[in-house]
Amino acid sequence: MEALGVLGWAVVVAAIGCGLVGGVLFAFSTFVMAGLRSVAPDVGAAAMAAINRHATRAPFGSLLLVTTGLVTVLGVVAATRLDESGTGLVLAGAVVYLVGGIGVTAAVNVPLNDRLEAAEAAVSTSGARSGEASPSGGGSGGSRVRPASPTAERDRVWAVFLGRWVAWNHVRTVASGVAALLLTLGLVARLAG
């Protein structure tokens, strides 16, 4: 085990971190979002907004932060040692994770999360929820169901969210898994070399 050294152990921890991140993202791609899609938009959007608020906290937020920091450091170290066995694979793993996992998160998924949060907050502050009775403003004097403007906007944001967020989450899932594999292969090559 001493043959691993500090760099080797850092690669082990980074590969495990990428695998864990990919596993969480895989769960969302395969069944969490399917479950949220199967319920009414007001329920699904509210649940996803709540999930997003918790995702940045420990333990997942910490896992993401530590893994990203470690992978970044490993990428820089590998780039300066390309003549050593396995460092090209470690560098490739770092690039895949940072671009396909973290870059996509920052460029696509987080802005979609923010739009959903804003739309859900607008509904919450207006007091209007999907399916609530609203005065019809005429006719028989009764009530009819009509979506309030914040609710209609939240439902539109949710529909877009379900398509785009999930598609890009697939990209993040694959990138995290590929990064874990490349880091592991880099470590194996280092030990064999």
QUIBEL-V435466 format. One record per residue. PSI is psi in degrees with one decimal (none if undefined). Layout:
BEGIN
psi
PSI
PSI
END
This chain:
BEGIN
psi
-24.5
-21.3
-23.6
-44.3
179.0
-44.3
-42.1
-44.5
-35.4
-38.8
-41.1
-49.7
-42.2
-41.8
-42.4
-43.4
-46.2
-40.2
-41.9
-44.1
-46.8
-35.6
-42.3
-45.4
-36.6
-41.9
-42.5
-42.3
-31.6
-33.9
-28.9
-50.2
-32.3
-40.5
-43.3
-33.0
-27.8
-8.0
171.6
147.8
-37.5
-36.6
-48.9
-46.4
-43.1
-41.6
-44.6
-40.0
-40.8
-41.6
-45.3
-37.2
-35.2
-23.2
-28.5
-6.7
170.6
146.3
-25.6
-42.9
-40.0
-42.5
-45.2
-44.1
-48.6
-44.7
-44.1
-44.0
-45.2
-43.3
-37.7
-47.8
-44.9
-37.9
-43.2
-46.2
-45.9
-38.4
-27.0
-4.7
40.1
-14.0
-8.9
149.2
131.8
-12.6
-27.3
-39.4
-38.6
-43.4
-44.2
-42.6
-41.3
-43.7
-45.4
-45.5
-46.5
-35.6
-54.4
-26.5
-63.0
-40.9
-45.0
-39.8
-49.6
-38.6
-31.2
-58.6
-42.8
-45.5
-37.6
-40.2
-43.4
-41.1
-41.3
-42.8
-44.5
-42.5
-40.5
-39.3
-38.3
-39.7
-44.3
-41.2
-24.6
-17.7
-0.1
133.6
152.0
134.1
-0.2
149.7
137.8
148.1
139.8
-22.1
14.4
-168.1
-130.8
-2.3
0.8
-160.7
153.6
159.5
126.6
138.6
137.1
157.8
-47.7
-34.6
-43.8
-40.7
-43.6
-42.0
-37.4
-46.1
-41.4
-42.2
-43.6
-43.7
-48.6
-38.8
-56.8
-46.3
-45.5
-43.4
-46.1
-25.0
-34.2
-42.7
-45.7
-38.8
-50.2
-43.1
-42.9
-41.5
-44.1
-40.8
-44.3
-42.9
-47.3
-40.5
-42.2
-45.1
-36.4
-39.8
-42.6
-44.4
-37.8
-43.6
-33.7
-27.4
none
END
